Amino acid sequence: MLAYHRASQRLIQSLSNLHQKFYFSTTASINSIPKKNKLPPRPKWLIKEEEIDEKFIKGGRGPGGQKINKSNSKVQLTHLPTGIVVTCQYSRSQESNRKRAREILALRLDEQQNGEKSRTSIVNERKTKLKQSKTKKANRKYRNLQEEKNNQLVENENSDQSELSPEEEFELFLKQYSKEKEIEVEKDESNDNNNNNDNDK
């Protein structure tokens, strides 16, 4: 009986592991996460200098210390056809801010033209899927640990039962035997009473 119980436990565990492998392989193929080197390129070709109005203003808040309040290092770009305005105070270098502002403007234009297929949308979707994948892995890890803990508890209980001494096993057998005899005696008495009642009738 004990060997049968352990075999059934191993079968259930193997079926559970097989189900988990199949489930995560299929979901991974459906909701595949795009690789970092497979992302769309930055849409720099959308920037045309003749369509941009560029201004240099004093910084205010941002990296660069007090110098940004005295120099015109902050860049403001206005895309004339769409009216999109972008400002950038990425660093204290005006040239770095000009480059950065054009990248931001290109992404804004790409998002406006392509919507869900834009680089920004795909990058955000990738971040969301990575976060979900990490959460699933953590949940799967703790679920497996809990299953292992439960299986260990079952094995410990079975081992405790199997480690009975011969005297304890004999006492257990006597108790079960006496219970069975008591049940048989009660059945016989009830049958005798029924027969007597029938004879009286």
C-alpha positions as CSV (number, residue, x, y, z in Angstrom):
1,M,0.0,0.0,0.0
2,L,2.8,2.4,0.9
3,A,4.7,1.6,-2.4
4,Y,1.5,2.2,-4.4
5,H,1.0,5.6,-2.6
6,R,4.6,6.7,-3.4
7,A,4.3,5.6,-7.0
8,S,1.1,7.6,-7.4
9,Q,2.8,10.7,-5.9
10,R,5.7,10.4,-8.4
11,L,3.2,10.0,-11.3
12,I,1.3,13.1,-10.2
13,Q,4.5,15.1,-9.9
14,S,5.8,14.0,-13.3
15,L,2.4,14.9,-15.0
16,S,2.5,18.3,-13.2
17,N,6.1,19.0,-14.5
18,L,5.1,17.9,-18.0
19,H,2.1,20.3,-18.0
20,Q,4.2,23.2,-16.8
21,K,6.8,22.6,-19.6
22,F,4.1,22.4,-22.3
23,Y,2.3,25.5,-21.0
24,F,5.3,27.7,-20.8
25,S,6.7,26.5,-24.2
26,T,3.4,27.4,-25.9
27,T,3.0,30.7,-24.2
28,A,6.6,31.7,-25.0
29,S,6.0,31.0,-28.7
30,I,2.8,33.1,-28.7
31,N,4.0,36.0,-26.6
32,S,7.6,36.1,-27.7
33,I,9.7,38.9,-26.5
34,P,11.6,40.8,-29.2
35,K,15.4,40.8,-28.8
36,K,17.2,44.0,-28.1
37,N,19.1,43.8,-31.4
38,K,15.9,43.1,-33.3
39,L,14.2,46.4,-32.4
40,P,13.4,48.9,-35.1
41,P,16.1,51.5,-35.7
42,R,15.9,55.0,-34.5
43,P,13.9,57.0,-37.1
44,K,16.5,59.7,-37.7
45,W,15.5,59.9,-41.3
46,L,12.2,61.7,-40.3
47,I,14.2,64.7,-39.2
48,K,14.6,67.3,-42.0
49,E,16.5,70.4,-41.0
50,E,14.4,72.7,-43.2
51,E,11.2,71.7,-41.2
52,I,12.8,72.5,-37.8
53,D,12.9,75.8,-35.9
54,E,15.7,75.6,-33.4
55,K,16.2,77.9,-30.4
56,F,18.8,78.0,-27.6
57,I,17.6,79.0,-24.2
58,K,18.9,79.1,-20.6
59,G,18.7,75.9,-18.8
60,G,16.9,76.2,-15.5
61,R,16.6,72.7,-13.9
62,G,18.8,69.8,-15.0
63,P,22.3,68.5,-15.0
64,G,25.2,70.9,-15.4
65,G,25.3,72.9,-12.2
66,Q,25.0,76.7,-12.1
67,K,26.5,77.1,-15.6
68,I,23.2,76.1,-17.3
69,N,21.6,79.2,-15.8
70,K,24.1,81.5,-17.4
71,S,24.6,79.8,-20.8
72,N,22.1,79.0,-23.6
73,S,22.8,75.3,-23.5
74,K,19.1,74.1,-23.5
75,V,17.7,73.3,-27.0
76,Q,14.2,73.8,-28.1
77,L,13.0,72.3,-31.4
78,T,9.7,73.1,-33.1
79,H,8.6,70.8,-36.0
80,L,6.8,73.3,-38.3
81,P,4.5,70.8,-40.2
82,T,3.1,69.2,-37.1
83,G,3.7,71.8,-34.4
84,I,5.5,69.4,-32.1
85,V,7.8,71.1,-29.6
86,V,10.7,69.3,-27.9
87,T,13.1,70.7,-25.3
88,C,16.2,69.0,-24.1
89,Q,18.6,69.8,-21.2
90,Y,20.4,66.4,-21.3
91,S,23.8,67.8,-20.3
92,R,25.7,71.1,-20.1
93,S,27.0,70.6,-23.7
94,Q,24.9,72.4,-26.3
95,E,26.0,70.0,-29.0
96,S,24.9,66.9,-27.0
97,N,21.6,68.5,-26.3
98,R,21.0,69.3,-30.0
99,K,21.7,65.6,-30.9
100,R,19.5,64.4,-28.1
101,A,16.6,66.8,-29.0
102,R,16.6,65.5,-32.6
103,E,16.4,61.9,-31.4
104,I,13.4,62.7,-29.2
105,L,11.7,64.6,-32.0
106,A,12.3,61.7,-34.4
107,L,10.7,59.3,-31.9
108,R,7.7,61.6,-31.4
109,L,7.2,61.8,-35.2
110,D,7.5,58.1,-35.5
111,E,5.0,57.5,-32.8
112,Q,2.6,59.9,-34.5
113,Q,2.9,58.3,-37.9
114,N,3.2,54.6,-37.1
115,G,1.3,54.3,-33.8
116,E,1.6,50.8,-32.3
117,K,4.3,49.9,-34.9
118,S,6.6,52.7,-33.8
119,R,9.9,52.1,-32.0
120,T,8.6,53.7,-28.8
121,S,5.5,51.4,-28.6
122,I,7.6,48.3,-29.4
123,V,10.2,49.2,-26.7
124,N,7.5,49.8,-24.1
125,E,5.8,46.5,-25.1
126,R,9.1,44.7,-24.7
127,K,9.6,46.2,-21.2
128,T,6.1,45.1,-20.2
129,K,6.7,41.6,-21.4
130,L,10.1,41.3,-19.7
131,K,8.4,42.4,-16.4
132,Q,5.6,39.8,-16.9
133,S,8.2,37.1,-17.7
134,K,10.2,37.9,-14.5
135,T,6.9,37.7,-12.5
136,K,6.0,34.4,-14.0
137,K,9.4,32.9,-13.4
138,A,9.3,34.1,-9.7
139,N,5.8,32.6,-9.3
140,R,6.8,29.3,-10.9
141,K,9.9,29.1,-8.7
142,Y,7.9,29.6,-5.4
143,R,5.2,27.2,-6.6
144,N,7.8,24.5,-7.3
145,L,9.3,25.1,-3.9
146,Q,5.9,24.8,-2.3
147,E,5.2,21.6,-4.2
148,E,8.6,20.1,-3.1
149,K,7.8,21.1,0.5
150,N,4.4,19.4,0.4
151,N,5.9,16.3,-1.2
152,Q,8.6,16.2,1.5
153,L,5.9,16.4,4.2
154,V,4.0,13.5,2.6
155,E,7.1,11.4,2.3
156,N,8.0,12.1,6.0
157,E,4.5,11.1,7.1
158,N,4.8,7.9,5.1
159,S,8.2,7.1,6.4
160,D,6.9,7.7,10.0
161,Q,4.2,5.2,9.4
162,S,6.5,2.7,7.8
163,E,9.0,2.9,10.7
164,L,6.6,1.2,13.2
165,S,8.2,-1.4,15.5
166,P,6.9,-5.0,15.3
167,E,5.1,-4.6,18.7
168,E,3.3,-1.4,17.5
169,E,2.3,-3.1,14.2
170,F,0.9,-6.1,16.2
171,E,-1.0,-3.8,18.5
172,L,-2.4,-1.9,15.5
173,F,-3.4,-5.3,14.0
174,L,-5.2,-6.3,17.2
175,K,-7.1,-3.1,17.4
176,Q,-8.3,-3.4,13.8
177,Y,-9.2,-7.1,14.3
178,S,-11.2,-6.3,17.5
179,K,-13.1,-3.6,15.7
180,E,-14.0,-5.9,12.9
181,K,-15.2,-8.6,15.4
182,E,-17.3,-6.0,17.2
183,I,-19.0,-5.0,14.0
184,E,-19.7,-8.7,13.2
185,V,-21.2,-9.3,16.6
186,E,-23.5,-6.2,16.3
187,K,-24.6,-7.5,12.9
188,D,-25.4,-10.9,14.3
189,E,-27.4,-9.4,17.2
190,S,-29.4,-7.2,14.9
191,N,-30.2,-10.2,12.6
192,D,-31.3,-12.3,15.6
193,N,-33.6,-9.5,16.8
194,N,-35.1,-9.2,13.4
195,N,-35.7,-13.0,13.2
196,N,-37.4,-12.9,16.7
197,N,-39.6,-10.1,15.6
198,D,-40.6,-12.0,12.5
199,N,-41.4,-15.1,14.6
200,D,-43.6,-13.1,17.0
201,K,-45.6,-11.9,14.1
